[in-house]
């Protein structure tokens, strides 16, 4: 079950290629936000069909908080990069 909720290595490589500076750039904040967003989407879909899965819900809330902190960092560093990133990922600006 954990394999269905996490994302594949291939998908992570795609996200790194799309949002990173190069193919080894897995540590930049933009790449981390993209990977977290993908995991959040997967967990949200899981919770739609498993409403009482509170352990997963807690994990989801922790991921959202982590992504929020990274987005706040990006916004403080470069507001234009922040706006471009949230537009690409399709997430709201609530920071």
ROSE-4610 file (N, C-alpha, C; in Angstrom, 1 decimal, always signed):
// ROSE-4610
residu = [X/X/X/X/X/X/X/X/X/X/X/X/X/X/X/X/X/X/X/X/X/X/X/X/X/X/X/X/X/X/X/X/X/X/X/X/X/X/X/X/X/X/X/X/X/X/X/X/X/X/X/X/X/X/X/X/X/X/X/X/X/X/X/X/X/X/X/X/X/X/X/X/X/X/X/X/X/X/X/X/X/X/X/X/X/X/X/X/X/X/X/X/X/X/X/X/X/X/X/X/X/X/X/X/X/X/X/X/X/X/X/X/X/X/X/X/X/X/X/X/X/X/X/X/X/X/X/X/X/X/X/X/X/X/X/X/X/X/X/X/X/X/X/X/X/X/X/X/X/X/X/X/X/X/X/X/X/X/X/X/X/X/X/X/X/X/X/X/X/X/X/X/X/X/X/X/X/X/X/X/X/X/X/X/X/X/X/X/X/X/X/X/X/X/X/X/X/X/X/X/X/X/X/X/X/X/X/X/X/X/X/X/X/X/X/X/X/X/X/X/X/X/X/X/X/X/X/X/X/X/X/X/X/X/X/X/X/X/X/X/X/X/X/X/X/X/X/X/X/X/X/X/X/X/X/X/X/X/X/X/X/X/X/X/X/X/X/X/X/X/X/X/X/X/X/X/X/X/X/X/X/X/X/X/X]
num = [1/1/1/2/2/2/3/3/3/4/4/4/5/5/5/6/6/6/7/7/7/8/8/8/9/9/9/10/10/10/11/11/11/12/12/12/13/13/13/14/14/14/15/15/15/16/16/16/17/17/17/18/18/18/19/19/19/20/20/20/21/21/21/22/22/22/23/23/23/24/24/24/25/25/25/26/26/26/27/27/27/28/28/28/29/29/29/30/30/30/31/31/31/32/32/32/33/33/33/34/34/34/35/35/35/36/36/36/37/37/37/38/38/38/39/39/39/40/40/40/41/41/41/42/42/42/43/43/43/44/44/44/45/45/45/46/46/46/47/47/47/48/48/48/49/49/49/50/50/50/51/51/51/52/52/52/53/53/53/54/54/54/55/55/55/56/56/56/57/57/57/58/58/58/59/59/59/60/60/60/61/61/61/62/62/62/63/63/63/64/64/64/65/65/65/66/66/66/67/67/67/68/68/68/69/69/69/70/70/70/71/71/71/72/72/72/73/73/73/74/74/74/75/75/75/76/76/76/77/77/77/78/78/78/79/79/79/80/80/80/81/81/81/82/82/82/83/83/83/84/84/84/85/85/85/86/86/86/87/87/87/88/88/88/89/89/89/90/90/90/91/91/91/92/92/92/93/93/93/94/94/94/95/95/95]
x = [+0.8/+0.0/+0.9/+2.0/+2.9/+3.4/+3.6/+4.1/+3.1/+1.8/+0.8/+0.8/+1.1/+1.0/+2.2/+3.4/+4.6/+4.7/+5.7/+5.9/+7.1/+7.0/+8.1/+9.4/+10.5/+11.7/+11.7/+11.0/+10.9/+10.2/+9.1/+8.4/+9.2/+10.0/+10.9/+11.9/+12.5/+13.5/+12.9/+11.6/+10.9/+10.8/+10.4/+10.2/+11.5/+12.6/+13.9/+14.3/+14.1/+14.4/+13.6/+12.3/+11.5/+11.7/+11.9/+12.0/+13.4/+14.4/+15.7/+16.6/+17.8/+18.7/+19.4/+19.7/+20.2/+19.6/+20.1/+19.5/+19.8/+20.9/+21.3/+20.8/+20.0/+19.6/+18.3/+18.4/+17.2/+17.0/+17.9/+17.9/+17.3/+17.2/+16.7/+15.2/+14.8/+13.5/+12.4/+12.6/+11.6/+11.3/+12.4/+12.3/+11.6/+12.0/+11.4/+9.9/+9.5/+8.1/+7.3/+7.9/+7.3/+7.1/+8.1/+8.0/+6.9/+6.9/+5.9/+4.5/+4.4/+3.1/+2.5/+3.4/+3.0/+2.6/+3.3/+3.0/+1.6/+1.4/+0.2/-1.0/-0.8/-1.9/-2.3/-1.3/-1.5/-2.2/-1.8/-2.4/-3.9/-4.1/-5.4/-6.4/-5.9/-6.7/-7.0/-6.0/-6.2/-7.2/-7.2/-8.1/-9.5/-9.7/-11.1/-11.8/-11.1/-11.8/-11.6/-10.7/-10.4/-10.6/-11.8/-12.1/-11.6/-11.5/-11.2/-9.7/-8.9/-7.4/-6.7/-6.8/-6.3/-4.7/-4.1/-2.6/-2.1/-2.8/-2.4/-2.7/-3.9/-4.3/-3.2/-2.7/-1.7/-0.4/+0.0/+1.2/+1.0/-0.3/-0.6/-0.4/-0.9/-0.8/+0.6/+1.4/+2.9/+3.5/+3.2/+3.7/+3.3/+2.0/+1.5/+2.3/+2.6/+3.3/+4.7/+5.4/+6.7/+6.8/+5.8/+5.7/+5.5/+4.6/+4.3/+5.6/+6.4/+7.7/+8.6/+8.7/+9.6/+9.1/+7.7/+7.2/+7.4/+7.3/+7.6/+9.0/+9.9/+11.3/+11.5/+10.9/+11.0/+10.5/+9.3/+8.7/+9.5/+10.2/+11.1/+12.3/+12.8/+14.0/+13.7/+12.7/+12.4/+10.9/+10.2/+8.7/+8.3/+9.0/+8.7/+8.9/+9.9/+10.1/+9.0/+8.6/+7.5/+6.2/+5.9/+4.6/+4.7/+5.8/+5.9/+5.8/+6.4/+6.3/+4.9/+4.2/+2.8/+1.9/+2.2/+1.4/+1.6/+2.9/+3.2/+2.6/+2.6/+2.1/+0.6/+0.0/-1.5/-1.9/-1.1/-1.5/-1.8/-2.6/-3.0/-1.9/-2.1/-1.1/-1.8/-1.4/-2.1/-1.0/+0.2/+1.2/+1.4]
y = [-1.2/+0.0/+1.3/+1.2/+2.4/+2.7/+1.7/+2.0/+2.8/+2.6/+3.3/+4.8/+5.1/+6.4/+7.2/+6.6/+7.3/+7.5/+8.2/+8.4/+7.6/+7.2/+6.4/+7.2/+6.4/+7.1/+7.8/+7.2/+7.8/+9.2/+9.2/+10.5/+11.5/+11.1/+12.0/+12.6/+11.7/+12.1/+13.2/+12.9/+13.9/+15.3/+15.2/+16.5/+17.2/+16.5/+17.1/+17.7/+17.0/+17.6/+18.8/+18.8/+20.0/+21.2/+21.0/+22.1/+22.4/+21.5/+21.7/+22.5/+22.9/+23.6/+22.6/+21.4/+20.3/+19.0/+17.9/+16.6/+16.0/+16.6/+16.2/+17.1/+18.1/+19.2/+18.7/+17.8/+17.4/+18.1/+19.0/+19.7/+21.1/+21.6/+23.0/+23.1/+24.2/+24.3/+24.1/+24.5/+24.4/+22.9/+22.1/+20.7/+20.0/+20.4/+19.8/+20.1/+21.3/+21.7/+20.8/+20.6/+19.9/+18.4/+17.8/+16.4/+16.3/+17.3/+17.3/+17.4/+18.3/+18.5/+17.2/+16.5/+15.2/+14.2/+14.1/+13.2/+13.7/+15.0/+15.5/+15.1/+15.2/+14.9/+13.4/+12.5/+11.1/+10.8/+11.4/+11.2/+11.7/+12.9/+13.4/+12.5/+11.9/+10.9/+9.7/+9.2/+8.1/+8.4/+9.6/+10.0/+10.2/+10.4/+10.5/+9.2/+8.1/+6.8/+6.1/+6.6/+6.1/+7.2/+7.6/+8.8/+8.6/+7.5/+7.3/+7.0/+7.1/+6.8/+8.0/+8.1/+9.3/+9.3/+8.2/+8.2/+8.8/+8.5/+9.1/+10.6/+11.0/+12.4/+13.2/+12.6/+13.3/+13.5/+12.5/+12.6/+13.6/+13.7/+14.7/+16.1/+16.3/+17.6/+18.0/+17.0/+17.3/+17.7/+17.0/+17.3/+18.7/+19.1/+20.4/+21.5/+21.2/+22.2/+22.4/+21.2/+21.3/+22.1/+21.8/+22.5/+24.0/+24.3/+25.7/+26.5/+25.8/+26.4/+26.7/+25.7/+25.9/+27.0/+27.0/+28.1/+29.4/+29.5/+30.8/+31.2/+30.3/+30.6/+31.1/+30.4/+30.8/+32.2/+32.5/+33.8/+34.9/+34.7/+35.7/+35.9/+34.9/+35.0/+35.7/+35.2/+35.7/+35.6/+36.7/+36.7/+36.2/+36.6/+36.2/+34.6/+34.1/+32.6/+31.9/+32.5/+31.9/+31.9/+33.0/+33.1/+32.1/+32.0/+31.1/+29.6/+29.3/+27.9/+27.5/+28.4/+28.0/+28.0/+28.8/+28.7/+27.4/+26.9/+25.7/+24.5/+24.5/+23.4/+23.5/+24.6/+24.7/+24.7/+25.4/+25.5/+27.0/+27.2/+28.6/+29.3/+30.6/+31.5/+31.9/+31.2/+31.5/+31.7/+32.2/+32.4/+33.9]
z = [+0.0/+0.0/+0.0/+0.7/+0.7/-0.7/-1.5/-2.9/-3.7/-3.5/-4.2/-3.8/-2.6/-2.1/-2.3/-2.5/-2.8/-4.3/-4.8/-6.2/-6.7/-7.9/-8.5/-8.7/-8.9/-9.1/-10.5/-11.4/-12.8/-12.7/-11.9/-11.7/-11.0/-10.0/-9.3/-10.3/-11.2/-12.1/-13.1/-13.5/-14.4/-13.7/-12.4/-11.7/-11.5/-11.3/-11.1/-12.4/-13.5/-14.8/-15.1/-14.8/-15.1/-14.2/-12.9/-12.0/-11.5/-11.7/-11.3/-12.2/-11.8/-12.6/-13.6/-13.1/-13.9/-13.4/-13.9/-13.6/-12.2/-11.6/-10.3/-9.2/-9.6/-8.6/-7.9/-7.0/-6.3/-4.9/-4.6/-3.3/-3.3/-4.5/-4.5/-4.0/-3.5/-2.9/-4.0/-5.2/-6.2/-6.5/-6.6/-6.8/-5.7/-4.5/-3.3/-3.2/-3.6/-3.6/-4.6/-5.8/-6.8/-6.4/-5.8/-5.3/-4.2/-3.3/-2.2/-2.7/-3.8/-4.4/-5.0/-5.6/-6.2/-5.1/-4.1/-3.0/-2.3/-2.2/-1.6/-2.5/-3.8/-4.7/-4.5/-4.4/-4.3/-3.0/-1.9/-0.6/-0.6/-1.2/-1.3/-2.0/-3.1/-3.8/-2.9/-2.2/-1.3/-0.2/+0.3/+1.4/+0.9/-0.4/-0.9/-0.8/-0.9/-0.8/+0.5/+1.3/+2.7/+3.7/+4.0/+4.8/+6.2/+6.8/+8.2/+8.4/+7.4/+7.5/+8.1/+9.4/+10.1/+10.2/+10.1/+10.1/+8.8/+7.7/+6.4/+6.4/+7.0/+7.1/+7.8/+8.9/+9.7/+8.9/+8.1/+7.3/+6.2/+5.7/+4.6/+5.2/+6.4/+7.0/+7.3/+7.6/+7.8/+6.5/+5.4/+4.1/+3.7/+3.9/+3.5/+4.3/+5.6/+6.4/+5.9/+5.5/+4.9/+3.6/+2.7/+1.5/+1.7/+2.7/+3.0/+3.4/+4.2/+4.6/+3.5/+2.6/+1.4/+0.5/+0.3/-0.5/+0.1/+1.4/+2.1/+1.9/+1.9/+1.6/+0.2/-0.7/-2.1/-2.3/-1.7/-1.8/-1.3/-0.1/+0.4/-0.4/-1.1/-1.9/-3.2/-3.9/-5.3/-5.6/-5.5/-5.6/-7.0/-8.1/-9.4/-9.6/-9.1/-9.1/-8.4/-7.3/-6.5/-7.3/-7.9/-8.7/-9.9/-10.5/-11.7/-11.2/-10.0/-9.5/-9.2/-8.5/-8.1/-9.3/-10.3/-11.5/-12.2/-12.3/-12.9/-12.2/-10.9/-10.1/-9.9/-10.2/-10.0/-8.6/-7.7/-6.3/-6.0/-5.0/-4.6/-3.9/-4.0/-3.2/-1.9/-0.9/+0.4/+1.5/+1.1/+2.0/+2.2]
